């Protein structure tokens, strides 16, 4: 997913091949594959047959986010930051 090198001139970097991977690879690595099936309220027993109060609305948002993560590549996120149109501030 990401490469690193140690030392005074070290740091983190990604290759061109890594830039072309979908964002979903990172999301699933960090949050797990079930992140797109979880309840919006964090309830463990929420389901289509026993929905929480926001189940249907949250499912739509969750599905849209999953599709975005599948379609967008890492490079799609880099380009606006590199051009100054978007920022990654912590």
C-alpha positions, -999 to +999 in steps of 0.1 A: +000+000+000+027+024+010+065+023+010+089+038+036+126+043+039+145+050+072+171+076+079+175+113+077+163+115+041+137+088+047+099+091+046+069+076+030+061+073-007+039+054-031+048+041-066+029+049-098+013+014-095+002+021-060-013+055-071-036+035-095-051+013-068-087+020-057-093+039-025-113+009-013-081-011-008-070+014+019-104+017+035-108-021+038-072-025+051-078+000+079-115-005+088-121-040+075-144-054+048-175-050+070-173-012+073-199-009+045-223-032+063-223-015+098-252+003+114-251+041+112-259+042+150-233+016+158-260-010+168-250-046+166-285-060+158-295-035+131-305-052+098-330-049+070-355-070+090-348-052+123-338-017+112-326+012+134-344+046+129-318+057+103-312+023+086-327+031+052-312+066+049-278+055+061-277+025+038-280+049+008-252+071+021-230+040+029-236+025-005-227+058-022-195+060-002-186+024-010-191+031-048-170+063-045-142+043-028-144+016-055-143+041-084-117+066-071-080+058-074-054+071-050-041+094-077-076+110-080-071+121-044-035+133-050-041+155-079-063+182-062-040+183-032-009+187-054-026+215-074-037+234-042-074+228-048-078+205-018-060+202+015-051+174+040-048+191+073-049+171+106 
